[in-house]
Amino acid sequence: MTDPDAPNPAPLPSRREARASEAVPRKRRRRWPWITGAIVLVVALLAGGGYLWYRNVRADLAEVTRLDDSVFPGEEERAEDATPDALNILLLGADDTGELGNDINEVTRRSDTILVLHIPADRQSVQVMSIPRDSYVEVPGYGEQKINAALSEGGVSTAVSVIEGIIGDRVDHIGIIGFDGLGKMVDVLGGVTVTNDIGFRPRLLRQNYFPEGELTLENGTQALAFVRERQSFPDGDFQRIRNQQEFIRSIVQKMLDTGALSNPVTLSNLLGEMAPYLALDNGLSNTRLVEIANELAAVPSENMTFFTIPTLGTGTEGGQSVVYLDDDWVELVGQRFAADDLDTFLVQPVEDESTE
C-alpha cells in the first residue's frame, strides 16, 4: 500500500469475501509499562499515581484544554450505561501538529490514533482496543465514512457516538492529544530507543532512513516521523499501529528506567511541554486522575491485554482506501464490552480461517 487515500487497483468485491487481515483478536500479554503507555495519550493519567500528589501540579496542568459536557452526545443519543462501575476511556490522537484550543469540539482535525481503554469494574484486568483510522463505519448524520472523519465532520460528540455504537456501552472519559505533544516528550527525555520491524524512509523526514532492528529516535521530529508513517508499508495503517504501540511502550519504559515518574523536575518538564497539546474531559479532575492511577497500579501485569478490533481487510469506497470491520466479530466484542467480560472473550481460542 503506497497511499491509503488513493484508489485501490484491486478493491475487495465485498466485506464477506474479504480475507481476514488481523481478523480475530489474539491474546497478547504485556508488562505494566505497556498499559501505562496506552494511557500516555492522556499524560495526566500516566503521572497520576505519583506526581499529581505534588503541590505544583495545577500549574503544570494549567494549559490542558478542558472538554465540557458538550463533547458527549445528548442523553437520548447515547448507548445505555451497561457497566456503570467499569470505565471506558476514549483516547484520540489528533492528526494536526498545533496546540489544542478551547474550540476542540469545532475543529476540522481528524483522529489518526484511536484507542479504547477498558477498565473492568473489578479492577483485576485492563484491555486496550486499537481501531484503524480508515475503518469504514456509519457516522451519525453523515452516512458511511472512515471512522477518523467522525471527529472532523461532527466533532468529539460524533466520535463518541461512533465508538459507543461499536462497544455497546458508554464512553466515560475522553483524552485527546496533538501529535506534537508526543514529540515534546521525546525531546524532554533525550530520545527513545525502539525495535523497528521494517526498515523504511519516512515520508515526513525523507533525509532519514529507519533501519530494521533497534533504532534510537533522537528527537521529537524523528519520533513523529516514525509513529505517523503508513505509506511505506504493505499493510499501511496496521503496521503504523504496531509502530505506535512499540513507540509508546518504549517511551514509558524509558520513563521507568530513568526514574522520570518519580522525578518531580522531569515530570514537571514533561507535563509543562505536553499540556498545550492535551485535552481532557472535565470529569478527569486531578482527584479522579489520582484515583484511577492508583486503582491501575494494583493490576497484575499478566492481566493486561492489547488488541486490534477485528477486520476483514481493505477495499475502496468513493475512491478512498478503507478498512472493513468484521461485523460478526465486532458485534461479539461489543457484547463483551457491555457485559464487562472482555477479558474472557480475548482468552477464548479462535479458529484461524486461513487454515480452512
Buried (B, 14 or more C-beta within 10 A) or exposed (E): BEEBEEEBEEBBEEBEEBEBBBBBBEEEEBBBBBBBBBBBBBBBBBBBBBBBEBEEBEEBBEBBBBBEEEBBBEEEEBBEBBBEEBBBBBBBBBBBBEBBEEEBBEBEBBBBBBBBBBBBEEBEBBBBBBBBBBBBBBBBEBEEBBBBBBBBBBBBBBBBBBBBBBBBBBBBBBBBBBBBBBBBBBBBBEBBBBEBEBEBEBEEBEEBEBEEEEBEBBEBBBBBBBBBBBBBBEBBBBBBBBBBBBBBBBBBBBBBEEEBBEBBEBBBBBBBBBBBBBBBBEEBEBEBBBEBBEBBEEBEEEBBBBBBBBBBBBBBBEEBBBBBBBEEBBBBBBBBBBBBEBBEBBEEEBEEEEEE
